Amino acid sequence: MPEAPVGVLVRAAGSLHDTVEADELADGDSHGVLTMAQTGAHRGYEVCRDSTAPLCVLHRLALRGSCRAGLCSTTPERQILFERSGFEAIVGSVDEPAVEEWIRSHVVPTGRIETVHERPWSKVSRVPVADGVVWFKACATVQAFEPRLTARLSERWTEWVTEVLAHDEERAWLLTADAGQPLAVYGNPPERWLEILPSYAGLQRGEASYADDHLSHGVPDQRIATLAARFDDLLQRDLPLESGEIRRLRAFEPSLARLCEDLDARGVPETVQHDDLHMNNVYLGGDRLRVLDWGDASISHPFASLVVTFRFLEERNKLAVGDPWFRRLRDAYLEGWGPGLAGTFDLAFRVGSFAHATAWARQRDHLPADALGSFDTGFAIVLRRAIAQMPR
């Protein structure tokens, strides 16, 4: 999920790093800070700064004595970001010997298999192999559809989706090749989004004919025709908002239903919608961009994908709402869909902001009680960004 709005001061080698803002963290969690020596475990994410770089860089730990971006060493003084107790893995009882046996049936590890990422919805392990690393992921029930979906997308869209080496649909396990570094490492350059968005849109158009198949294998149904009911369910919940904000949401319910009818009537086919398409889920390996982490995906209106993309460009890159980059990226994304769809895009973006909030509510249903506080901090931002789409 998108990042919770927390800041962490990181100190390394005696120098104070910049505050790590919400949009520089990865995979949507509240994080604490410990040194690697204190934890005794190589888990989570590390923040480092190259002396020539203008900003802190977020990257996955390589555990090879130096970071994958080549900017720092993994010394005991180096601090890492790790999950607070409320976000420790509750993927369920994962049979570690069975996992290792399964991994070894597909690749030959050359070292210890290390858990680097634990969340209530997934657990990721790094597997060293002769020519680099591969990645194992075990998904919880809420994202159990992800391995099969990723495998099918990888089969059909080999250039744009992470390479799947193996998957087990029943156990919700996934083994993928290394895809390089997330765009966050490079500062989330808008130019890279000009490259990936047309290809992503092509994937969506091609996957429209497989929508029913995806739904039958557990991909969440977020189609526009279902949003009114899902929004009503959202309003029955104890939301992390002020009472006045909740009243505005309730008053908007009839208008949202009409907007959904209008959008549905415009005839854009519903298809796979990543719903977490941001700088930490698009990777650059060599000269190739790939989309990873399809665990928040659904079958929905395709144009809603850019709700998250644009949020991160606002928050991470500090682009103003009216910045020309947003129009450029919108037009690049829409080019393959056909002419005259700017108005439909604007409507889908508006409706999609509310659909995105209902997706967060679904994710929240699967969290332990001690994780709700941290999650709700980010949930409140998502809800308020939806409210911002309402007329004053």
Buried (B, 14 or more C-beta within 10 A) or exposed (E): BBBBBBEBEBEBEEEEBBEBBBBBBBBBBBBBBBBBEEEEEBBBBBBBBBEEEEEBBBBBBBBEEBBBBEBBEBEEEBBBBBBBEBBBBBBEEBEEEEBBEBBEEEBEBEEEBBBBBBBBBBBBBBBBBEEEBBBBBBBBEBBBBBBBBBBBBBEEBEEBBBBBBBBBBEBBBBBBBBBBBBBBBBBBEBEBBBBBBBBBBBBBBBBBEBBEBBBEBBBBBBBBEBBBEBBBEBEEEEBBBEEEBBEBBEEBBEEBBEBBEEBBEBEBEBBBBBBBBBBBBBBBBEEEBBBBBBBBBBBBBBBBBBBBBBBBBBBBBEBEEEBEBBEBBBBBBBBBBEEEBEEBBEBBBBBBBBBBBBBBBBBBEBBEEEBBEBBBBBBBBBBBBBBEBBEE
